[in-house]
Structures are given as C-alpha cells and as structure tokens.
Amino acid sequence: MHGTEGARLSGGEAVRAWVDGWVVSRGASPPFVEPWGFTVDVGQIKHPTRHVLAATGGDLHEADVRKVAASVNGADVWLKAFDHADRVAPWLGPEWWVDPEPGYLMTVPLAPATPDRLIAPDGYRLRTWSRGGVVRAMIATTDGAWVARGQIAPTGRTAVADQIETSPEHRRKGLGSLIMRTLAAAAFEQGAEFGVLAGTPDGRALYESLGWRVAAGLTSARRKGPEES
C-alpha cells in the first residue's frame, strides 16, 4: 500500500512532477532549473524549447512571467504558466500567441486496479508495452483499426499521463477510461503514488470521472515567428 488515501500534491510538487514526467514521455532534455521554474529543450523544429513557470495560481507573479517572456526572441519557443489565460495573457507582449483553449494541471492518488477493470469490451483488444521508461497502451478493433491510445511516464513517486487520445467514432464506450485505468495501474505497480497530467476541456470530464482533480489552470503561449508579427 502506498498510503496516499486523502493525500494530495501541492501545486509546486505537481508542476515539478509534470515537468519530470513530460520530458521522459517525450524524450526531451532533462529540465534546467531556473530561479522562476524550468527550461526544457524539446528539439523539434516547431517546438525547440519550452519555459515552464513553477508557481501556480495566486503564487504566479507577473514580474516572473514578463521576465521570461521578454527573454525569448526565438520563434516557436513555448511558455507554460499555471494560471488561467485571462490573468496571464496581459503579461505577455503582442509577439506571443496565446492558445485560446484552456488547459488544466490535474492530479490523482494512484491505486491498484482489479483485473476485471482492465479488460477490453467485445470487439476490441488492448495491448500495453514499455520502452525507455514509458508505458504505452493501445486499443484497436479486432480487425486492427486504431481506436485509442495513451502513455505514462513514472518518475519515482509520481507518473505523468500523456497523449491520451480516442477516435471520435469510438467515444462514449468507456475506452478512454480503460486506457487511463491501464496506465494508472501500470504506474502504481512501478511504485508511483500520484498521477499528473495536463488536460484539455475535452479530456477534463473523463479525468474527473476517474477521480482526477484540477490543481491549477494552464496557459500555453508560443513566441510568434517573423511572418506572424
């Protein structure tokens, strides 16, 4: 037993856990610790680097956000701030594009799952595998068509769920829930006590139905390129 019943992560703990797990999940660089948070080199053409502010909600300071934003000149660098965009966006200059879709930092205490809760319904098959410290789960139809997927990266006592997707044609059949239960159970078996993820409005209802709770809002912003100015 992990003994996490009734326990929860603080906002700062959840942010650090999310950064640590996300870099494993995506194969990004180890996070570089900054006075205000973390810098991660992602290495993609349209996402070379991201800066993540460590504070959440009312502890997030305007001066820190402005400082980080002002330090960025390169196109397509991302900034992640854990509060809602109506508060964060005014602190960013016009050279930043702010994602209009809200995000949510969410957490859940992990627990074991009974085997009967990890079985795909008739007409589907569930497979899981692990590579590079990341557990992946996929559901397909019996004829092999892709239906749903997700992955989770355990990093000690926390594990980050990532890239959870379900085909629109197969939603509302409990398949997204099956992916999440499968990943959570795998992380629990590896010793993780809490799950962490960054969710969208579409995913929030699913996650909350499985016991996840919002720890903070999430604003995502991207430094525009010269052609966008």
VOBA-790844 format. One record per atom (N, C-alpha, C): atom name; x negated, y negated, z; residue in one letter; residue number from 0. Coordinates in steps of 0.1 Angstrom, whole numbers, plus 2048, in hexadecimal, padded with zeros to 3 digits. Atoms other than C-alpha are relative to their C-alpha. Layout:
<nodes>
  a  c1  c2  c3 r   k
 CA   X   Y   Z a NUM
...
</nodes>
This chain:
<nodes>
  a  c1  c2  c3 r   k
  N 7F8 80C 800 m   0
 CA 800 800 800 m   0
  C 7F7 7F4 800 m   0
  N 808 80D 801 h   1
 CA 7F3 7DD 7F7 h   1
  C 804 7F7 80B h   1
  N 7FC 809 7F6 g   2
 CA 807 7CC 812 g   2
  C 803 7F2 7FC g   2
  N 7FD 80D 805 t   3
 CA 813 7AF 7FD t   3
  C 80F 7FC 801 t   3
  N 7F2 803 7FF e   4
 CA 838 7B0 806 e   4
  C 801 7F3 808 e   4
  N 7FE 80E 7FA g   5
 CA 842 78C 80E g   5
  C 7F5 7F7 7FE g   5
  N 80C 809 802 a   6
 CA 820 77F 804 a   6
  C 801 7F9 7F2 a   6
  N 801 807 80C r   7
 CA 819 767 7E8 r   7
  C 7F3 7F9 7FE r   7
  N 80C 808 803 l   8
 CA 7FD 755 7D6 l   8
  C 802 7F2 801 l   8
  N 7FF 80F 801 s   9
 CA 7F7 730 7DB s   9
  C 7FE 7FC 7F2 s   9
  N 801 805 80E g  10
 CA 7F8 71A 7BC g  10
  C 7F2 801 7FB g  10
  N 80E 7FF 804 g  11
 CA 7D2 718 7BB g  11
  C 7FB 80E 7FE g  11
  N 804 7F2 802 e  12
 CA 7CE 73D 7BF e  12
  C 806 806 7F4 e  12
  N 7FA 7FB 80D a  13
 CA 7E6 744 7A3 a  13
  C 7F9 7FA 7F4 a  13
  N 807 806 80B v  14
 CA 7D4 72C 78C v  14
  C 7F3 807 7FE v  14
  N 80D 7F9 801 r  15
 CA 7B2 73C 793 r  15
  C 802 80E 7FB r  15
  N 7FD 7F3 804 a  16
 CA 7C1 75E 78F a  16
  C 804 801 7F1 a  16
  N 7FC 800 80E w  17
 CA 7D1 755 76E w  17
  C 7F4 7FD 7F7 w  17
  N 80C 802 808 v  18
 CA 7B0 747 760 v  18
  C 7F8 80C 800 v  18
  N 809 7F4 800 d  19
 CA 79C 765 76B d  19
  C 806 80C 7F8 d  19
  N 7FA 7F5 808 g  20
 CA 7B5 77E 75C g  20
  C 802 7FD 7F1 g  20
  N 7FE 804 80E w  21
 CA 7BC 76A 73C w  21
  C 7F3 802 7F8 w  21
  N 80D 7FF 808 v  22
 CA 797 769 732 v  22
  C 7FD 80F 7FE v  22
  N 802 7F2 803 v  23
 CA 796 78F 736 v  23
  C 809 805 7F5 v  23
  N 7F6 7FC 80A s  24
 CA 7B6 794 723 s  24
  C 7FD 7FC 7F2 s  24
  N 802 805 80D r  25
 CA 7AB 77E 706 r  25
  C 7F1 801 7FB r  25
  N 80E 7FF 804 g  26
 CA 786 786 706 g  26
  C 7F9 7F3 7FF g  26
  N 806 80D 7FF a  27
 CA 77D 762 70E a  27
  C 7F4 800 809 a  27
  N 80C 801 7F8 s  28
 CA 75E 755 720 s  28
  C 804 800 80F s  28
  N 7FD 802 7F2 p  29
 CA 75C 757 746 p  29
  C 803 7F1 803 p  29
  N 7FD 80F 7FE p  30
 CA 76B 736 754 p  30
  C 7F4 7F9 807 p  30
  N 80A 809 7FA f  31
 CA 753 71A 75C f  31
  C 807 7F7 80A f  31
  N 7F9 807 7F5 v  32
 CA 75D 70A 77D v  32
  C 7FD 7F1 7FF v  32
  N 802 80F 800 e  33
 CA 762 6E4 77B e  33
  C 805 7FA 80D e  33
  N 7FA 806 7F4 p  34
 CA 76A 6CC 797 p  34
  C 80F 7FF 800 p  34
  N 7F1 801 802 w  35
 CA 78E 6CA 78A w  35
  C 806 80D 7FC w  35
  N 7F9 7F3 804 g  36
 CA 793 6EE 77F g  36
  C 7F6 809 7F8 g  36
  N 808 7F6 808 f  37
 CA 784 704 763 f  37
  C 800 7FD 7F2 f  37
  N 801 801 80F t  38
 CA 777 703 740 t  38
  C 7FD 80E 7FB t  38
  N 801 7F3 806 v  39
 CA 77A 722 72A v  39
  C 7FD 7FF 7F1 v  39
  N 802 7FF 80F d  40
 CA 76B 728 708 d  40
  C 807 80C 7FB d  40
  N 7F7 7F6 806 v  41
 CA 784 73B 6F4 v  41
  C 7FA 805 7F3 v  41
  N 807 7FB 80C g  42
 CA 770 73C 6D3 g  42
  C 808 801 7F4 g  42
  N 7F7 7FF 80C q  43
 CA 78D 739 6BA q  43
  C 7FF 7F2 7F9 q  43
  N 801 80C 809 i  44
 CA 78D 720 69D i  44
  C 80A 7F5 805 i  44
  N 7F6 80A 7FC k  45
 CA 7AD 710 6A9 k  45
  C 802 800 80F k  45
  N 800 800 7F1 h  46
 CA 7A6 716 6CE h  46
  C 7F2 803 805 h  46
  N 80E 7FD 7FC p  47
 CA 781 712 6D5 p  47
  C 7FE 800 80F p  47
  N 802 801 7F2 t  48
 CA 784 708 6F9 t  48
  C 80D 7FB 807 t  48
  N 7F4 805 7F8 r  49
 CA 79E 701 714 r  49
  C 7FB 7FB 80E r  49
  N 802 805 7F3 h  50
 CA 79D 6ED 734 h  50
  C 80D 802 808 h  50
  N 7F5 7FC 7F7 v  51
 CA 7B3 6F9 751 v  51
  C 7FF 7F8 80D v  51
  N 800 807 7F3 l  52
 CA 7BB 6E1 76E l  52
  C 804 80A 80B l  52
  N 7FE 7F6 7F5 a  53
 CA 7BA 6F5 78F a  53
  C 80C 7FD 809 a  53
  N 7F6 804 7F7 a  54
 CA 7D4 6E1 7A2 a  54
  C 80E 802 7FA a  54
  N 7F2 7FE 805 t  55
 CA 7FA 6E7 7A0 t  55
  C 809 7F6 806 t  55
  N 7F5 809 7FB g  56
 CA 819 6D1 7A3 g  56
  C 7FB 7F3 806 g  56
  N 804 80D 7FA g  57
 CA 814 6B3 7BA g  57
  C 7F2 7FF 804 g  57
  N 80E 801 7FD d  58
 CA 7F0 6BC 7C1 d  58
  C 7F8 7FD 7F3 d  58
  N 807 803 80C l  59
 CA 7E8 6B6 79C l  59
  C 7FF 7F0 7FF l  59
  N 802 80E 7FF h  60
 CA 7D9 693 79A h  60
  C 7FE 7FA 7F2 h  60
  N 801 806 80D e  61
 CA 7DD 67B 77D e  61
  C 7F2 7FD 7FC e  61
  N 80D 803 803 a  62
 CA 7B9 670 77F a  62
  C 7F8 80C 7FA a  62
  N 807 7F4 806 d  63
 CA 7AC 694 779 d  63
  C 805 803 7F2 d  63
  N 7FB 7FD 80E v  64
 CA 7C3 699 75B v  64
  C 7FA 7F6 7F6 v  64
  N 805 80A 809 r  65
 CA 7B9 678 74C r  65
  C 7F1 802 7FD r  65
  N 80E 7FE 802 k  66
 CA 794 680 752 k  66
  C 7FD 80B 7F7 k  66
  N 803 7F4 809 v  67
 CA 795 6A2 741 v  67
  C 804 7FC 7F2 v  67
  N 7FB 803 80E a  68
 CA 7AA 695 724 a  68
  C 7F6 7F6 7F9 a  68
  N 809 80A 806 a  69
 CA 792 678 71E a  69
  C 7F3 806 7FC a  69
  N 80D 7FA 803 s  70
 CA 774 68F 71E s  70
  C 800 808 7F3 s  70
  N 7FF 7F7 80C v  71
 CA 781 6A3 700 v  71
  C 801 7F8 7F3 v  71
  N 800 806 80D n  72
 CA 779 698 6DD n  72
  C 803 80A 7F4 n  72
  N 7FF 7F6 80A g  73
 CA 77A 6B9 6CA g  73
  C 80E 804 7FD g  73
  N 7F2 7FC 804 a  74
 CA 799 6C3 6B7 a  74
  C 803 80E 805 a  74
  N 7FB 7F3 7FC d  75
 CA 7AE 6E0 6C3 d  75
  C 7FB 805 80D d  75
  N 803 7FD 7F2 v  76
 CA 7A0 6E0 6E6 v  76
  C 80E 7FF 808 v  76
  N 7F3 800 7F9 w  77
 CA 7BD 6E9 6FE w  77
  C 7FD 7FC 80E w  77
  N 800 804 7F2 l  78
 CA 7C5 6DC 720 l  78
  C 80D 806 807 l  78
  N 7F5 7FA 7F9 k  79
 CA 7DB 6EE 739 k  79
  C 801 7FA 80E k  79
  N 7FE 806 7F3 a  80
 CA 7EA 6DC 757 a  80
  C 80D 805 806 a  80
  N 7F5 7F9 7FA f  81
 CA 801 6EC 770 f  81
  C 80A 7F7 807 f  81
  N 7F4 807 7FC d  82
 CA 81E 6D4 772 d  82
  C 808 7FD 7F4 d  82
  N 7F7 802 80B h  83
 CA 83B 6CA 75C h  83
  C 7FB 7F5 7F7 h  83
  N 805 809 80A a  84
 CA 834 6B7 73C a  84
  C 805 7F1 802 a  84
  N 7FB 80E 7FE d  85
 CA 84A 699 746 d  85
  C 7F7 7F8 809 d  85
  N 809 806 7F7 r  86
 CA 830 692 761 r  86
  C 7F2 7FF 7F9 r  86
  N 80E 7FF 805 v  87
 CA 810 69D 74E v  87
  C 7FE 7F8 7F3 v  87
  N 802 805 80D a  88
 CA 816 690 72B a  88
  C 7FC 7F1 800 a  88
  N 804 80F 800 p  89
 CA 814 66A 734 p  89
  C 7F1 7FE 804 p  89
  N 80E 801 7FC w  90
 CA 7F1 671 741 w  90
  C 7F6 803 7F5 w  90
  N 808 7FC 80C l  91
 CA 7E5 67D 71F l  91
  C 801 7F5 7F5 l  91
  N 800 80B 80A g  92
 CA 7DC 665 703 g  92
  C 807 805 7F3 g  92
  N 7F9 7FD 80C p  93
 CA 7ED 665 6E0 p  93
  C 7F8 80B 7F8 p  93
  N 807 7F7 808 e  94
 CA 7D1 67B 6D3 e  94
  C 803 80F 805 e  94
  N 7FD 7F2 7FB w  95
 CA 7E0 699 6E6 w  95
  C 80E 803 7FB w  95
  N 7F3 7FB 803 w  96
 CA 7FD 6AE 6D9 w  96
  C 804 808 80C w  96
  N 7FB 7F9 7F5 v  97
 CA 812 6BB 6F6 v  97
  C 80B 80A 7FC v  97
  N 7F6 7F6 804 d  98
 CA 825 6DB 6F2 d  98
  C 80D 7FD 806 d  98
  N 7F3 804 7FB p  99
 CA 84A 6D3 6F5 p  99
  C 807 80B 808 p  99
  N 7FB 7F5 7F9 e 100
 CA 851 6F6 702 e 100
  C 7FA 801 80E e 100
  N 806 7FF 7F3 p 101
 CA 84D 6F7 728 p 101
  C 7FB 80E 803 p 101
  N 806 7F3 7FC g 102
 CA 838 712 738 g 102
  C 801 801 80F g 102
  N 7FE 7FD 7F2 y 103
 CA 839 722 75A y 103
  C 7F4 80A 804 y 103
  N 809 7F7 7F9 l 104
 CA 81E 731 770 l 104
  C 808 809 80A l 104
  N 7F7 7F7 7F8 m 105
 CA 82E 750 780 m 105
  C 7F8 80B 807 m 105
  N 807 7F6 7F8 t 106
 CA 824 769 79A t 106
  C 80A 80A 805 t 106
  N 7F8 7F6 7FA v 107
 CA 831 789 7A9 v 107
  C 7F7 80A 808 v 107
  N 807 7F5 7F9 p 108
 CA 826 7A2 7C4 p 108
  C 802 80D 7F9 p 108
  N 7FF 7F3 808 l 109
 CA 81E 7C3 7B3 l 109
  C 804 80B 80A l 109
  N 7FB 7F4 7F9 a 110
 CA 82D 7E4 7BE a 110
  C 7FF 80C 7F7 a 110
  N 800 7F4 809 p 111
 CA 82C 808 7B2 p 111
  C 80D 801 7F9 p 111
  N 7F3 7FD 807 a 112
 CA 846 813 799 a 112
  C 802 80F 800 a 112
  N 7FD 7F1 801 t 113
 CA 857 835 799 t 113
  C 800 804 7F2 t 113
  N 802 7FB 80E p 114
 CA 851 84A 77A p 114
  C 80C 7FE 7F8 p 114
  N 7F4 801 809 d 115
 CA 875 848 76F d 115
  C 803 7F2 7FC d 115
  N 7FF 80E 804 r 116
 CA 872 822 76C r 116
  C 7F6 7FD 7F5 r 116
  N 80A 803 80A l 117
 CA 856 826 753 l 117
  C 802 809 7F4 l 117
  N 7FC 7F8 80C i 118
 CA 868 83B 738 i 118
  C 807 7F8 7F6 i 118
  N 7F9 807 80B a 119
 CA 872 82E 716 a 119
  C 80D 806 7FE a 119
  N 7F3 7FA 803 p 120
 CA 896 832 70D p 120
  C 800 808 7F3 p 120
  N 7FF 7F8 80D d 121
 CA 8A1 849 6F1 d 121
  C 7FE 7F7 7F4 d 121
  N 803 807 80D g 122
 CA 895 83E 6CF g 122
  C 7F3 7F8 801 g 122
  N 80D 808 7FE y 123
 CA 875 82E 6DD y 123
  C 7F6 808 806 y 123
  N 80B 7FA 7F9 r 124
 CA 853 838 6E8 r 124
  C 7F7 7F5 806 r 124
  N 808 809 7F9 l 125
 CA 83C 827 701 l 125
  C 7F2 805 801 l 125
  N 80E 7FC 7FF r 126
 CA 816 828 6FF r 126
  C 7F8 7F6 808 r 126
  N 809 809 7F9 t 127
 CA 7FC 819 716 t 127
  C 7F1 804 7FE t 127
  N 80E 7FD 801 w 128
 CA 7D6 817 713 w 128
  C 7F8 7F4 806 w 128
  N 808 80B 7FA s 129
 CA 7B9 803 722 s 129
  C 7F3 7FF 7F8 s 129
  N 80C 803 806 r 130
 CA 79C 7F2 711 r 130
  C 7FA 7F3 806 r 130
  N 806 80C 7FB g 131
 CA 783 7DA 720 g 131
  C 806 7FA 80C g 131
  N 7FA 805 7F4 g 132
 CA 795 7D7 741 g 132
  C 80E 7FB 7FE g 132
  N 7F3 804 803 v 133
 CA 7B6 7CF 730 v 133
  C 809 80C 7FD v 133
  N 7F6 7F6 803 v 134
 CA 7D4 7E6 732 v 134
  C 80B 7FB 7F6 v 134
  N 7F6 804 80A r 135
 CA 7EB 7E5 714 r 135
  C 80B 80A 800 r 135
  N 7F4 7F8 801 a 136
 CA 80E 7F2 710 a 136
  C 807 7FD 7F3 a 136
  N 7F8 803 80D m 137
 CA 822 7F6 6EF m 137
  C 80C 809 800 m 137
  N 7F4 7F8 802 i 138
 CA 845 802 6E8 i 138
  C 802 800 7F1 i 138
  N 7FD 7FF 80E a 139
 CA 84D 80E 6C5 a 139
  C 80D 809 7FF a 139
  N 7F5 7F6 803 t 140
 CA 86B 820 6B5 t 140
  C 7FA 80D 7FD t 140
  N 806 7F3 802 t 141
 CA 867 845 6B0 t 141
  C 7FB 802 7F2 t 141
  N 806 800 80E d 142
 CA 860 83E 68B d 142
  C 7F4 7F7 7FF d 142
  N 80D 807 800 g 143
 CA 843 828 695 g 143
  C 801 7F1 7FF g 143
  N 7FF 80F 801 a 144
 CA 851 804 691 a 144
  C 7FD 7F9 80D a 144
  N 803 807 7F4 w 145
 CA 844 7EB 6AA w 145
  C 80C 7F9 806 w 145
  N 7F5 805 7F8 v 146
 CA 85C 7E0 6C5 v 146
  C 7FC 7F5 80A v 146
  N 804 809 7F5 a 147
 CA 84B 7D0 6E3 a 147
  C 7F1 803 804 a 147
  N 80E 7FF 7FB r 148
 CA 828 7CB 6F2 r 148
  C 7FD 7F7 80B r 148
  N 805 809 7F6 g 149
 CA 815 7BC 70E g 149
  C 7F3 805 805 g 149
  N 80D 7FC 7FA q 150
 CA 7F4 7BD 721 q 150
  C 7FE 7FA 80D q 150
  N 803 806 7F3 i 151
 CA 7E7 7B7 743 i 151
  C 7F1 803 804 i 151
  N 80E 7FF 7FD a 152
 CA 7C4 7B0 750 a 152
  C 7FE 7FF 810 a 152
  N 803 800 7F1 p 153
 CA 7BD 7BA 775 p 153
  C 7F2 7FA 802 p 153
  N 80D 805 7FC t 154
 CA 7A1 7A6 785 t 154
  C 800 7FF 80F t 154
  N 800 800 7F1 g 155
 CA 7A0 7B1 7A9 g 155
  C 80E 801 805 g 155
  N 7F3 7FF 7F9 r 156
 CA 7BF 7AA 7BE r 156
  C 80B 7F9 7F7 r 156
  N 7F5 805 809 t 157
 CA 7D1 798 7A1 t 157
  C 7FE 805 7F2 t 157
  N 800 7FB 80D a 158
 CA 7DA 7A1 77E a 158
  C 809 7F7 7F7 a 158
  N 7F9 80A 808 v 159
 CA 7E5 78B 761 v 159
  C 807 808 7F4 v 159
  N 7F8 7FA 80B a 160
 CA 801 797 74A a 160
  C 7FF 7F6 7F4 a 160
  N 803 809 80B d 161
 CA 7FC 789 727 d 161
  C 806 805 7F3 d 161
  N 7FC 7FC 80E q 162
 CA 80A 789 703 q 162
  C 80C 80A 801 q 162
  N 7F4 7F8 800 i 163
 CA 82C 798 70C i 163
  C 809 7FC 7F5 i 163
  N 7F7 803 80C e 164
 CA 841 79B 6ED e 164
  C 80A 80C 7FE e 164
  N 7F6 7F6 804 t 165
 CA 861 7AD 6E2 t 165
  C 806 7FC 7F3 t 165
  N 7F9 803 80D s 166
 CA 86F 7AF 6BF s 166
  C 80E 7FB 802 s 166
  N 7F3 805 7FF p 167
 CA 88E 79A 6BC p 167
  C 80B 80B 7FE p 167
  N 7F7 7F6 803 e 168
 CA 8A0 7B8 6AE e 168
  C 803 80A 80B e 168
  N 800 7F6 7F5 h 169
 CA 89A 7CD 6CD h 169
  C 801 7FA 80E h 169
  N 7FF 806 7F3 r 170
 CA 8A0 7B4 6E9 r 170
  C 80D 804 807 r 170
  N 7F4 7FD 7F8 r 171
 CA 8BA 7B8 705 r 171
  C 802 80F 801 r 171
  N 7FF 7F2 7FE k 172
 CA 8B3 7DD 707 k 172
  C 7F7 805 80B k 172
  N 808 7FC 7F5 g 173
 CA 89C 7DD 725 g 173
  C 7F1 803 7FD g 173
  N 80E 7FC 804 l 174
 CA 87C 7E1 711 l 174
  C 7F6 7F7 805 l 174
  N 80A 80A 7FA g 175
 CA 86B 7C1 71C g 175
  C 7FE 803 80F g 175
  N 801 7FC 7F2 s 176
 CA 872 7CC 740 s 176
  C 7F7 80C 801 s 176
  N 808 7F4 7FF l 177
 CA 863 7EE 739 l 177
  C 7F1 7FD 7FE l 177
  N 80E 804 802 i 178
 CA 843 7DE 72B i 178
  C 7FB 7F9 80D i 178
  N 804 807 7F4 m 179
 CA 841 7C7 74A m 179
  C 7FE 80A 80C m 179
  N 801 7F6 7F5 r 180
 CA 847 7E4 763 r 180
  C 7F4 809 7FE r 180
  N 80B 7F7 803 t 181
 CA 82D 7FA 751 t 181
  C 7F3 7F9 803 t 181
  N 80D 807 7FE l 182
 CA 812 7DF 752 l 182
  C 7FE 7FD 80F l 182
  N 801 802 7F2 a 183
 CA 81A 7D6 776 a 183
  C 7FC 80C 808 a 183
  N 803 7F4 7F9 a 184
 CA 818 7FA 781 a 184
  C 7F1 804 7FD a 184
  N 80E 7FD 803 a 185
 CA 7F6 7FE 76F a 185
  C 7F7 7F7 808 a 185
  N 808 809 7F8 a 186
 CA 7E8 7E0 780 a 186
  C 800 803 80E a 186
  N 7FF 7FC 7F2 f 187
 CA 7F5 7EB 7A2 f 187
  C 7F7 80D 802 f 187
  N 808 7F4 7FF e 188
 CA 7E4 80D 79C e 188
  C 7F1 7FD 801 e 188
  N 80E 804 800 q 189
 CA 7C3 7FA 796 q 189
  C 7FD 7F7 80C q 189
  N 803 808 7F4 g 190
 CA 7C6 7E8 7B8 g 190
  C 805 7F2 800 g 190
  N 7FB 80E 800 a 191
 CA 7D6 7C7 7AD a 191
  C 80C 7FF 80A a 191
  N 7F5 803 7F6 e 192
 CA 7EE 7B8 7C7 e 192
  C 80A 7F6 7FA e 192
  N 7F7 80A 805 f 193
 CA 7FD 79B 7B3 f 193
  C 7FF 800 7F0 f 193
  N 800 803 80E g 194
 CA 807 796 78F g 194
  C 801 7F1 7FD g 194
  N 800 80E 804 v 195
 CA 802 774 77E v 195
  C 802 7FF 7F1 v 195
  N 7FF 802 80E l 196
 CA 80D 767 75C l 196
  C 804 7F1 7FD l 196
  N 7FB 80C 805 a 197
 CA 814 748 748 a 197
  C 80C 803 7F7 a 197
  N 7F4 7FD 807 g 198
 CA 838 74A 73B g 198
  C 806 7F5 7F8 g 198
  N 7F8 80A 807 t 199
 CA 84F 738 723 t 199
  C 80E 801 804 t 199
  N 7F1 7FF 7FC p 200
 CA 874 730 727 p 200
  C 806 80D 7FB p 200
  N 7FA 7F3 805 d 201
 CA 87C 74F 711 d 201
  C 7FD 80B 80A d 201
  N 804 7F4 7F8 g 202
 CA 869 766 728 g 202
  C 804 7FE 80F g 202
  N 7FE 803 7F1 r 203
 CA 871 755 74A r 203
  C 80C 809 805 r 203
  N 7F5 7F9 7FA a 204
 CA 893 766 74E a 204
  C 7FD 80F 802 a 204
  N 804 7F2 7FF l 205
 CA 884 789 747 l 205
  C 7F7 801 80D l 205
  N 809 7FF 7F5 y 206
 CA 868 783 760 y 206
  C 807 7FE 80E y 206
  N 7F9 802 7F3 e 207
 CA 87F 775 77B e 207
  C 808 80C 804 e 207
  N 7F8 7F4 7FD s 208
 CA 895 794 778 s 208
  C 7F8 80B 805 s 208
  N 809 7F5 7FA l 209
 CA 877 7A9 781 l 209
  C 7F8 7FB 80C l 209
  N 806 805 7F4 g 210
 CA 86E 794 79F g 210
  C 7F5 7F5 800 g 210
  N 80A 80A 801 w 211
 CA 856 77B 791 w 211
  C 806 7F3 804 w 211
  N 7FB 80D 7FB r 212
 CA 858 758 79F r 212
  C 7F7 7F5 7FA r 212
  N 808 80B 805 v 213
 CA 84D 736 791 v 213
  C 7F7 7FA 80B v 213
  N 809 806 7F7 a 214
 CA 82E 729 7A3 a 214
  C 7FE 7F1 7FC a 214
  N 803 80E 804 a 215
 CA 82A 709 78E a 215
  C 805 7FF 7F1 a 215
  N 7FE 803 80E g 216
 CA 834 6F9 76D g 216
  C 7F3 800 7F9 g 216
  N 80C 800 808 l 217
 CA 81B 6FA 751 l 217
  C 802 7F8 7F3 l 217
  N 801 808 80C t 218
 CA 813 6E0 737 t 218
  C 7F4 804 7F8 t 218
  N 80A 7FD 809 s 219
 CA 7FF 6E9 719 s 219
  C 7FE 7F5 7F6 s 219
  N 803 80A 80A a 220
 CA 7EE 6CF 703 a 220
  C 7F4 803 7F8 a 220
  N 80B 7FD 809 r 221
 CA 7D7 6D0 6E5 r 221
  C 7FB 7F3 7FA r 221
  N 806 80C 806 r 222
 CA 7BE 6B5 6D9 r 222
  C 802 801 7F1 r 222
  N 7FE 801 80F k 223
 CA 7C9 6AB 6B6 k 223
  C 7F4 7FF 7F8 k 223
  N 80A 802 80A g 224
 CA 7B3 6AD 698 g 224
  C 801 7F2 7F9 g 224
  N 800 80D 807 p 225
 CA 7A9 68E 683 p 225
  C 80C 7FF 7F7 p 225
  N 7F5 801 809 e 226
 CA 7C5 696 66A e 226
  C 80D 7FE 807 e 226
  N 7F3 802 7F9 e 227
 CA 7DF 694 685 e 227
  C 801 7F3 807 e 227
  N 800 80C 7F9 s 228
 CA 7D5 673 693 s 228
  C 808 7F5 7F9 s 228
</nodes>
